[in-house]
Amino acid sequence: MQTLAGFADGGAVLGVDSARNAVIVEGSPEAVERLARTVDIFDVEWLAATSFVMVEARHSKPADLVRDLEATFRTPQGQSGTSLRFVPIDRLGAVIAVAQSPDQLREARAWIERLDQPASGEPRPYVYRVRHGRAEDMARLLRDLLDQRREGGPTEAGAIAPRFQSAELQSSTSITGPTGGASASSAPTSSTTQTQAATVPTTTQSSETSGSTASVLTETPAQRSAPVVAYGGRVRIVADRAANTLAILATPFDYDRLLPTLEKLDVQPRQVMIEAMVAEVTLSDELRYGVEWFLRNRLGDGYRGTAGLDLGTLGLAAPQTGFSYILRNSTGEVRAVIDALSGASRLSVLATPNLMVNNLERALIQVGDQVPVITRSETVVVDQSSDRVINSVEYRNTGIILEVIPSIGADDQLTLQFRQEVSQVAPNKVSSVDSPIFSRRLLTSSVTIRSGQPLFVGGLIRDDGTTQRSGIPLLQDIPFVGNAFRTNNTTSSRTELVVMLVPTILDRPDDARALQNDLRSRLRLLRDAPLPPSPTP
């Protein structure tokens, strides 16, 4: 088993069945096939009555180490004094020792460790292949850990993990248009400049719309690695982004000190599966006071939860106004709540994304359009008879935008930085600016919950009112008496935006496999279930 463990990679897991004298291998088909071929190499008749072990050569070449070992165990007559045999494995940087008894094997291991010592002298190059992380991140972390200084090379300001800010819960309507040089938008946009005769690229940067205090989750660009100096100038580390490797120039002694730290940093990142649902509830009948009132009056039997108007009391990073309800039941009961909302009123599901993301990485889902907005208009005099109008245009993202950044803490506590925005374009009826109105409902916050615990957040209510006019043509437009020949019908509606997040930590391949089976079962149930009746207007 110890020998096979040196050949196991790709997430393969090894086990032993002593009763059946069998080796159990679990992993991808490629990893299982590779280990099966390795077992065939060692499972031969001439090794049946022997013991063997593979020892990593940390400081010497395997061939040189085998030559020294054979010279150590050779008798004065030039023959081997024991039944020990040594095989160099250059590709793995290891030596396999074969002996007739476990005692001889322990003696061989002791001599291998005794001869495989770091040699003093000039630095030599080493290559460390990063398996799970990014080479530039590890180089930057080693710099900070060892208080290293940089030597040359362009760098960009940044950090390993994204840094983000919490913001307020709000719903707003904004108007954009020519501002005499200033630009305004609600999301990161791309910019171009349009003229009557040509199009010229510009680099106009957008900012948040006036009156909006909500900020987006920002992620700084990754910092490029540069040569790193440590241990008094004896070690140099350069990250190769293309090959995801670390090129290290160090003495064997310094590399031996640095290698355990590299191995502990190069671990597989933990992953989080996020199930989300964004829905819009029409507030009528039982829901006329909002989803909060409905949950407090409907979830008294068989449901346990924590409801409140202060998000700070529910584990959020900063107290904010708005409604949040954290359900502490299984996912099936959360679906029952959604069904209850659908039965009490009209429920329109806007998006149900499921996505997997690494710890401290950003997951983004965007469904919508990019709407052009004129942010600057300038008239340039070409000559005395003609002018040219130059318009600066920005494209604003609209639709459904969901950003989530998970952070796994101790005891499987999850801190979620999430931002949910639902925006749409409406005709501009409040000003003469030739630009559309953007109606936004934005929810940005930070919450700490346990893995698998659903989070139900709402409170963004919008009132819409429309007026329809009908009457007899011409007569309805007569001053003073036109009211007698026309009727005005005013309708109003209230809708509330609700968001449900269910994050689940995936630590092992079994967790991902179980999640796939669960999703497959849900799709099968969805296929066999009858279609629900259409809601009556």
C-alpha positions, 0 to 999 in steps of 0.5 A: 500500500505504501508503494502504491500510494506514491503512484496514486494521483488524480484524487484516487483513494486506496484501501485494503481488504485483508480478508480477500487479500485485495486492494480497493481503488476508488477514483476516476477511470483513468486513475483506476486504470493507471493504478491497476497497471501499477499493481500488475507490475508489482504483483509478480511471482518473484516478489511473492516472498519479499518485502519492498518499499518505495522511498523518495529521494529528496536530495539526490538522484535515484541512480546515484543513490542506488550506486551508493547503496550497492557500494555500501552493502557490497562485500570486500569480494565485490558481491552483495552481502545481503539479499537487498536489491535497489531499483531507481525510479527517476520519473518519481524521484524515488528508490524501491528497495526489495528485501527478504525480510522486514528487518532488512527493509528497515535497514535499507530505509535507514541507509537510504535516509542516511545517504540522502542528505542535502549537500552544501555548496552552490544553489541548484534549480528545482521545479515545484509543480503546483497541483491545486492552486495558482503558482503566482498566488503561492509565490506572493504568499511566500513573500508575505510569509517570509518577509521577502523583498521583490526584485524587478518585474512589473506588478499590479496591485491586488490581493490573493482573495477578492475583497468586497464591501457590504452595502444597503438594501434598496430599490431605486429608479434612475435616469441617465442621459447627457451630463456635460461630460459626467457619466452615470450607470448602475453596473460596470459597463463598456464604453464607446463613442459614436459620432455622425461620421465615425466611431471613436473608442473612449475610456469613460469609466462608469460610477453608481447612479446618483442617489444609490448607496449600494456598491457592487462586490469588487474583485481586484486583479491578480497580482503578477509574480516576480522573483522573490528573495529569502534566506539572506538572498540564497533562495529565488522563487519565480512563478510560471503562470503558463505551466503553473509551476514554481522555479526555485533556485536554492541550496539543497538545505534551503529547499529542504526547509521550504518544501514542507511549507509548499506541500502544506500550501498546495492543498485542494480548495474547498468547493461550495454548491449554491442553489439559488432562486429569485422570484417575484411575488404579487402582493394581494389577498393574504400577501397584501402586507408582504411576505414577512406578514405571510410567513409569520402567520403561516409558519406557526405549525411545523416550521421553525425559523427566525424572522425579524426586521433587523438583518443584524439579528439573523447573523448578518454582518451589519444591521440593515433595514429590510426583512429576512427569514432564515428557515432551519428546516430541510430543503423540501420544507423550503419548497413547501413554503414556495408552494404556499406563496404560489398558492396564496398569490401569483409567484413568478420565478425569475431565475433558479441557477445552480452553480459550484464555486471554489472557496473565496472565488466569485460566482456570477450569473447574468441574464439580460441585455446591455442597453446603450445610454448617451452620457455625453453630447458635444457639438464640434464646429468643423467649419462655418457651414457645418457642425458635428455632434459627438455622442459618448455612449455607455452600455448598462447591464440590465436583467437578473444579476446574481453575484455570490462569494462564499467563505468557509470558516470553522465548523463548516460556517459559511459567510456569503457575500451576495449581490442580487439585482433585478433591473429593467428599462422603462420609457422616460416620462419624467424628463426631456432627456433622450435616455431611458429610465432604469428601474432597479431593485438591488440587494447586497449584504453578508450573512453567516449560516451553516452548510445546507441551511437555506436563507430566505431574503425579501423586502424589496417591494415595488408599487406600479400604477397605470391609468387607462383612458377611454371615451368618445373621440373628439368629445372627450377632449372638449375642455370642462365638459370632456369628463362627461364623455370619457372614463379613466381606469386606474390599476395598481399592483404591488410586487416583492422580490424574494431570494432564496440561497442554499449553500452546501460545502463539498469536501469529498468526491462523494459529496459531489456525486451525491449532489449529482444524484440529487439533481438527477432525481429532481429532474426525473420528478420534474419530468414525471410531474403534471403541469400546474394550471395557469394562474388566473389573472 
